[in-house]
């Protein structure tokens, strides 16, 4: 009888303790949008996706690499290949607000536009400065609490060019900018995530930090505020320019960690221009009536008057102008007129050669000139001669329409004097009598 072949397998079962397999994700993504949504305890890989989002749980002990322009961490941790592990506290947006309501109800001072310079702010006027700080680097576990201190700097070319030693804490000593307590705010209260149209700023990250103590009404430094890499904070400072602020200048603002700029980036600097000081100008003519000595034909006589100008708040000096009040002649006696030299007429007011039409030989006429001696305003040698010596000194006739006789520069702000010399020489045919006339002198600040 044939025997059947039998193969026997002996299975030995051994029960022992075992370690479960740990779920792991490895990725290398370059898609436009890359999302990880599973429950993952370890992650390794890198992404160049435009948008990278990590949901659920990425273990704190692993390293994910990303060059994505936008990456969001919902829980766990991801670190970017070309972003520092250290946090990057970025001043990304700002908005100037009016002091006309509470933290949530005040209006925009720039017509609802964020990141917009506030122009022509008068000194001692309270305004509210809203700023957004986002953590654009680092990780959920590498950041530290910051105390955001407000500083200002006087701009010359641009805000970034202000040297580190030229930034000043708001409210320090004789500062150009101080905190300005508002009755509508509470020091240390929380800011809320308000709309841009009312003075808020665009959300630059995933989570708005609250509570935050970001309202600063009397002091320029916040308490400790923690801003993780998925978050942003908004701060609001109530400030005003002091009397020492430079009129007509532009100031920049920033925040630091109580003076330290480590891990700070400024993509925006809040800016404000201070109104130019109100200009005032006064003019005194002495004597107000000029009496020329008695005339003899062929013998010229002269007399002077002083135009004293005081200017404040101006930045470009002033113009001194002259005209006669009669279209017929400067001096007259009833129907008799005294001859005038050719009226002074400038082709330009910039004090350059060839612009005036005066003469060193005015002859037997009535004329005038600006005298070099004793004049402290901007004397123009091209118009009136190198000196007051006969044959060099230049004369002109008093014009019918207003003409500039001195164009004072910015160095003439304050009080300056201009000596005006009047000259008369009668022709033989001139009838002997008393002649009078009126001349108007004005001083106008230059724009």
C-alpha atoms as one frame of an Amber mdcrd trajectory, in Angstrom:
protein
   0.000   0.000   0.000   1.315   3.365  -0.926   2.098   5.628   1.972   0.960
   9.253   1.936   3.683  11.907   2.377   2.840  14.137   5.249   4.576  17.424
   6.061   4.183  18.541   9.596   4.695  22.101  10.876   5.124  22.601  14.514
   4.070  26.147  15.550   5.444  27.287  18.816   3.505  30.241  20.253   5.428
  32.534  22.504   3.679  35.377  24.261   5.906  38.193  25.336   5.617  41.928
  25.976   6.011  44.131  22.881   6.362  47.841  22.057   3.778  49.245  19.671
   4.987  50.784  16.400   5.100  54.572  16.585   3.256  56.336  13.727   5.722
  58.439  11.753   5.269  60.888   8.878   8.000  61.725   6.411   7.215  64.301
   3.751   8.888  66.148   0.884   6.283  68.480  -0.590   6.420  71.174  -3.228
   2.728  71.519  -3.994   1.098  74.937  -3.833  -0.923  73.934  -0.779   0.286
  71.168   1.558  -1.758  70.049   4.562  -0.990  67.443   7.269  -4.121  66.426
   9.158  -3.493  63.032  10.792  -2.706  62.356  14.406   1.080  62.183  14.070
   3.501  61.842  16.932   6.748  62.197  14.953   7.426  64.261  11.842  10.440
  64.516   9.561  10.622  66.103   6.153  10.589  69.415   4.338   8.214  71.539
   2.290   8.594  74.313  -0.303   4.839  74.690  -0.682   3.424  78.183  -0.888
   1.074  77.363   1.988   1.950  74.751   4.616  -0.469  73.837   7.379   0.137
  71.329  10.198  -2.999  70.199  12.021  -3.397  67.951  15.040  -0.364  66.708
  16.905   3.251  67.025  15.809   5.612  65.772  18.513   7.662  68.364  20.356
  10.800  66.272  19.851  10.899  66.197  16.060  12.048  68.534  13.326  10.023
  69.572  10.322  11.623  71.748   7.662   9.762  74.320   5.556  10.582  77.163
   3.167   6.884  77.922   2.661   5.993  81.614   2.427   3.065  80.928   4.763
   3.087  78.176   7.353   0.663  77.680  10.180   1.015  75.394  13.200  -2.312
  74.414  14.724  -0.773  72.229  17.422   2.643  70.694  18.006   5.709  72.229
  16.371   7.239  72.805  12.981  10.476  74.680  12.382  11.343  76.373   9.113
  14.576  75.535   7.309  15.372  79.139   6.453  13.696  80.804   9.427  15.507
  81.122  12.734  14.547  79.005  15.694  14.504  82.283  17.629  11.237  84.258
  17.479  10.893  87.188  15.065   8.762  89.910  16.614   7.707  91.920  13.557
   6.105  95.372  13.722   3.970  94.689  10.668   1.100  97.237  10.726   0.112
 100.497  12.430  -2.830 102.868  12.466  -3.197 106.411  13.831  -6.468 106.995
  15.704  -8.319 110.005  17.065  -8.874 110.356  20.798 -12.647 110.560  20.387
 -13.879 107.347  21.992 -12.967 104.232  23.893 -10.506 101.568  22.795 -13.057
  99.946  20.484 -15.005 103.022  19.345 -12.423 105.710  18.504 -12.163 106.659
  14.844  -9.301 106.460  12.385  -7.153 109.595  12.041  -6.146 108.600   8.494
  -9.560 107.969   6.919  -9.529 104.256   7.697  -6.159 103.566   6.062  -3.562
 101.627   8.060   0.210 102.088   7.577  -0.402 105.745   6.636   1.594 108.741
   7.878  -0.290 111.225  10.053   0.337 114.680   8.580   0.525 118.137  10.165
  -0.195 117.155  13.741  -0.312 120.142  16.073   1.773 120.002  19.230   0.025
 118.999  22.471  -2.714 117.211  20.500  -3.485 113.715  21.793  -3.510 110.909
  19.219  -3.630 107.146  19.612  -1.057 104.916  17.926  -2.158 101.326  17.240
   0.584  98.800  16.399   0.551  95.118  15.523   3.315  92.727  16.588   3.387
  89.272  15.012   5.820  86.448  15.696   6.997  85.665  12.147   9.665  83.149
  13.168  10.673  80.748  15.879   8.410  78.030  17.221   5.688  77.501  19.726
   8.237  76.758  22.434  11.174  79.088  21.635   9.558  82.489  22.297   9.729
  84.473  25.529   7.575  87.176  27.081   8.343  90.737  25.939   7.755  94.178
  27.447   6.976  96.442  24.515   8.410  99.924  25.033   7.516 102.775  22.651
  10.370 104.843  21.175  10.591 107.739  18.694  13.300 109.079  16.396  13.603
 112.218  14.256  13.644 111.215  10.594  16.290 112.634   8.259  16.157 110.409
   5.165  14.098 107.403   6.264  13.154 105.631   9.494  15.501 102.687   9.006
  18.457 105.099   8.780  17.941 106.459  12.321  20.933 105.311  14.352  20.374
 103.107  17.384  21.546 105.855  19.733  19.039 108.348  18.310  15.931 106.411
  19.337  14.413 107.879  22.507  11.875 106.380  24.888   8.568 108.234  24.759
   8.187 110.350  27.876  11.891 110.442  28.823  12.987 113.747  30.380  12.577
 116.681  27.967  11.243 114.360  25.271   9.723 115.591  22.015   6.991 112.985
  22.528   5.224 112.080  25.751   2.370 109.879  26.856  -0.873 111.859  26.938
  -3.446 110.498  29.357  -6.860 110.142  27.748 -10.056 110.205  29.803 -11.430
 107.629  27.362  -8.806 104.931  28.050  -7.757 102.822  31.018  -4.070 102.123
  31.568  -3.302  98.434  31.136  -6.692  97.490  29.688  -6.868  94.929  26.885
  -6.983  95.863  23.229  -9.645  94.156  21.130  -9.449  92.980  17.527 -11.260
  95.929  15.927 -11.902  96.622  12.247  -9.336  98.435  10.119 -11.924 101.051
   9.155 -12.076 102.308  12.752  -8.361 102.273  13.407  -7.536  98.594  13.639
  -5.003  96.637  11.603  -5.067  93.599   9.325  -4.643  90.263  11.122  -1.136
  89.039  10.268  -1.258  85.659  11.976  -3.621  82.977  13.233  -4.438  83.994
  16.810  -5.106  87.380  18.454  -3.488  87.517  21.899  -5.947  88.355  24.668
  -5.854  89.238  27.506  -2.888  91.468  26.654  -2.800  94.673  28.740  -1.936
  96.463  25.496  -3.638  99.807  26.213  -1.006 102.331  27.340  -2.398 105.606
  28.598   0.192 106.929  31.065   3.336 104.800  30.642   5.123 103.742  27.461
   6.044 100.165  28.474   3.671  97.200  28.559   3.712  94.351  31.015   5.017
  90.958  29.908   3.210  89.758  26.775   3.829  86.334  25.223   3.479  86.118
  21.430   3.953  82.555  20.070   4.711  81.870  16.427   1.036  81.377  15.527
  -0.078  84.633  17.183  -0.132  88.424  17.038  -0.688  91.190  19.561  -2.058
  94.724  19.149  -0.870  97.624  21.295  -2.345 101.115  21.579  -0.445 104.122
  22.967  -1.949 107.542  23.751   0.703 110.141  22.831   1.244 113.829  22.035
   4.082 115.960  20.667   5.564 118.278  23.300   6.534 121.929  22.843  10.125
 120.855  22.191   9.155 118.790  19.122  10.713 120.036  15.903   8.050 121.923
  13.938   7.723 120.857  10.309   9.670 117.623  10.926   8.704 113.948  10.613
   9.092 111.464  13.468   9.251 107.659  13.355   8.138 105.212  16.062   8.975
 101.634  17.011   8.707  99.268  19.980  11.536  97.321  21.628  11.787  94.852
  24.483  12.567  97.528  27.087  15.305  98.921  24.814  16.485  95.644  23.263
  15.872  95.058  19.558  17.010  91.418  19.618  14.636  89.336  17.493  12.759
  92.470  16.323  12.013  93.277  12.679  10.367  96.495  11.454   8.491  96.110
   8.194   6.595  99.284   9.076   7.570 102.342  11.095   4.662 104.519  12.284
   5.281 108.070  11.064   3.872 111.504  11.875   4.760 115.001  10.697   4.499
 117.876  13.171   2.852 121.075  11.969   5.157 123.932  11.132   4.979 126.660
  13.743   2.604 129.521  13.041   4.546 132.339  11.402   4.379 135.903  12.672
   6.043 138.930  11.171   6.177 142.586  12.191   7.582 145.657  10.436   8.552
 148.992  11.947   9.640 151.963   9.779  11.679 154.633  11.562  11.255 157.459
  11.010   7.831 157.073   9.511   8.223 160.497   7.820  11.472 161.229   5.971
  12.427 164.874   5.605  14.976 165.579   2.874  17.181 168.686   3.280  16.521
 171.798   1.196  17.491 171.428  -2.457  19.745 173.449  -4.683  19.886 172.535
  -8.380  22.786 170.190  -9.116  23.428 169.320  -5.449  21.951 165.961  -4.423
  20.594 165.490  -0.910  19.870 162.246   0.944  18.032 160.897   3.993  17.493
 157.398   5.401  14.850 155.366   7.151  15.162 151.954   8.783  12.864 148.986
   8.112  13.079 146.644  11.112  11.548 143.204  10.597  10.913 140.633  13.322
   9.905 137.160  12.188   9.100 134.049  14.260   8.172 130.563  13.157   9.424
 131.104   9.626  11.835 128.719   7.983  12.626 130.548   4.730  13.161 134.183
   5.682  11.162 137.088   4.219  10.895 139.559   1.338  10.991 143.333   1.839
   9.082 145.174  -0.888   8.492 148.783  -1.951   6.114 150.766  -4.163   4.989
 154.366  -4.577   1.337 155.272  -4.000   0.984 157.538  -7.020   1.163 156.321
 -10.610   2.203 159.814 -11.703   5.287 160.441  -9.546   6.676 159.695  -6.096
   6.811 163.388  -5.071   4.407 166.113  -6.105   3.085 169.532  -5.141  -0.453
 169.927  -6.403  -0.044 169.554 -10.163   3.736 169.904 -10.029   5.726 166.640
 -10.063   9.318 165.826  -9.207  11.093 163.665 -11.804  11.647 159.972 -10.910
  14.453 157.760 -12.141  13.415 154.569 -14.014  11.346 152.346 -11.733  13.124
 149.450 -10.011  12.206 146.223 -11.797  13.677 142.772 -11.120  13.827 139.872
 -13.571  14.199 137.508 -10.591  14.428 137.747  -6.801  17.300 135.310  -6.259
  20.077 137.958  -6.053  22.156 137.239  -9.136  24.048 139.266 -11.705  22.023
 141.071 -14.360  18.681 140.900 -12.606  18.291 144.512 -11.491  17.974 147.681
 -13.573  19.543 150.209 -11.208  22.279 152.721 -12.034  25.277 154.339 -10.390
  24.326 157.682 -12.003  20.654 158.498 -11.267  21.132 162.169 -12.318  18.709
 164.930 -11.401  15.851 162.739 -10.227  14.319 161.223  -7.149  15.677 157.702
  -6.447  16.420 155.261  -3.638  18.663 152.301  -2.760  19.280 149.762   0.011
  22.309 150.873   1.985  25.034 148.369   2.839  26.151 150.070   6.041  24.157
 149.034   9.130  21.867 146.708   7.144  21.661 143.304   8.852  19.245 141.669
   6.413  20.420 139.914   3.220  22.105 142.718   1.269  22.419 141.989  -2.473
  25.526 143.500  -4.069  24.246 142.660  -7.577  21.236 144.904  -6.962  22.673
 147.772  -4.876  26.438 147.737  -5.475  29.468 146.404  -3.655  29.454 149.327
  -1.222  27.906 152.736  -0.489  30.630 154.759  -2.269  29.501 157.207  -4.962
  30.097 155.696  -8.381  29.708 152.175  -7.007  26.404 152.452  -5.132  23.404
 151.573  -7.311  20.131 153.582  -7.298  16.693 153.038  -8.805  13.356 154.803
  -9.051  10.535 153.855  -6.689   8.325 151.410  -8.646   4.610 151.864  -9.273
   3.914 148.188  -8.546   5.366 146.255  -5.620   8.958 145.078  -6.154  11.364
 143.202  -3.873  14.327 145.178  -2.545  15.585 142.569  -0.016  15.149 138.807
  -0.207  16.094 137.716   3.301  17.230 134.113   3.766  16.335 131.708   6.587
  19.336 133.021   8.527  17.386 136.282   8.883  14.690 134.772  11.071  14.479
 136.838  14.209  15.018 140.601  13.991  16.924 142.280  11.149  17.191 145.830
   9.857  17.354 147.301   6.362  18.538 150.893   5.851  16.887 152.583   2.885
  18.535 155.716   1.492  16.463 158.286  -0.456  18.169 160.685  -2.867  16.874
 163.833  -4.582  18.622 166.082  -7.107  16.586 168.851  -8.741  17.087 169.997
 -12.324  17.504 173.770 -12.887  13.996 173.992 -14.317  12.348 172.472 -11.231
  10.066 174.958  -9.503  11.019 175.669  -5.896   8.284 174.465  -3.537   7.606
 171.684  -1.067   7.041 168.222  -2.576   5.517 165.319  -0.705   4.610 161.744
  -1.484   3.856 158.368   0.047   5.857 155.152  -0.288   4.559 151.785   1.017
   7.004 149.185   2.363   5.883 145.655   3.174   7.516 142.539   4.609   6.199
 139.074   3.686   7.456 135.676   4.904   8.876 133.479   2.161   7.137 130.170
   1.506
